[in-house]
C-alpha cells in the first residue's frame, strides 16, 4: 500500500469531545482534512455549531452535538447519536478535560472530584460506550487526551488533581488497550506539553509563567495546536494499527529534563 494511503480517513466516522475550541477544534480540522466525518461534541452548543459550520463551509462533513461530558447519560446519548447520524463509529477522541490549579494542601474534595469526574470517570464511561459500537465491527480507534503531567510534575504551577488525573488516563488507556486488543480496538493516548492557547495568553495567573516555561523546553517555544495534527492523524489512521496502549508525547522535549 502507498504510505500516504495509510493516513487516509476517507469515509471514517469519528467523534471528538471538547471539540468546540482549542486542541479539540484542531483535532476536528485534522480528521476532516484526512477525509473523516466528525461529530463535534462540546458543552457549549454555540461553540460546537461554530466549528461544525466552519468545517461544512469548507466542504467537510460534520455535525454538532451539545453535551455535558461529565454526565453519564449524556455520554451514552452523544455516542448513540453519532452512530445514528453516521451509521457507525470508527474513531473516538476523548479530549474534554479540566484543570483547577491549587496546591495540594488547599485542594478541596469538591475540586478533586470535579477534575477526576471529567478527566477520568467521563473518559472511562465514554470508552465503554464507544467500544460497544466498535466491537461488532472488529475495529476501532480510541484516543484519550492525557498530558505531559502524566510523566513529570509541571512547575511552578500547582495542579495536584490534574497531574494525578492525567496519570490515571494513561493507566486507563493501557488497561483498555490490553483488554480490547484481540477484539480489534486500539486504545492510545496523546500527552501534549504546554500548548499556546488564548487561555494561557489571557490568564493573569498563567501568562506570567511563559518565560519560565520556555527555559524548560529544549525546543525553545511553547507548542502550537498545529503541532498536534500529525500525531492525532497517526493514532486515528491505519498507520497505527499495530500500536496500542501507547502514550504519544508531543512536548518539545520538556519531559526530557
HELIX and SHEET records of a PDB file:
HELIX    1   1 UNK A    3  UNK A    7  5                                   5    
HELIX    2   2 UNK A   22  UNK A   33  1                                  12    
HELIX    3   3 UNK A   45  UNK A   56  1                                  12    
HELIX    4   4 UNK A   72  UNK A   86  1                                  15    
HELIX    5   5 UNK A  104  UNK A  106  5                                   3    
HELIX    6   6 UNK A  109  UNK A  116  1                                   8    
HELIX    7   7 UNK A  117  UNK A  121  3                                   5    
HELIX    8   8 UNK A  122  UNK A  135  1                                  14    
HELIX    9   9 UNK A  148  UNK A  150  5                                   3    
HELIX   10  10 UNK A  160  UNK A  180  1                                  21    
HELIX   11  11 UNK A  181  UNK A  183  5                                   3    
HELIX   12  12 UNK A  198  UNK A  202  1                                   5    
HELIX   13  13 UNK A  207  UNK A  209  5                                   3    
HELIX   14  14 UNK A  210  UNK A  214  1                                   5    
HELIX   15  15 UNK A  225  UNK A  228  5                                   4    
HELIX   16  16 UNK A  229  UNK A  236  1                                   8    
HELIX   17  17 UNK A  238  UNK A  240  5                                   3    
HELIX   18  18 UNK A  254  UNK A  256  5                                   3    
SHEET    1   A 7 UNK A  62  UNK A  66  0                                        
SHEET    2   A 7 UNK A  37  UNK A  42  1                                        
SHEET    3   A 7 UNK A  13  UNK A  17  1                                        
SHEET    4   A 7 UNK A  91  UNK A  94  1                                        
SHEET    5   A 7 UNK A 140  UNK A 145  1                                        
SHEET    6   A 7 UNK A 185  UNK A 192  1                                        
SHEET    7   A 7 UNK A 247  UNK A 250  1                                        
END                                                                             
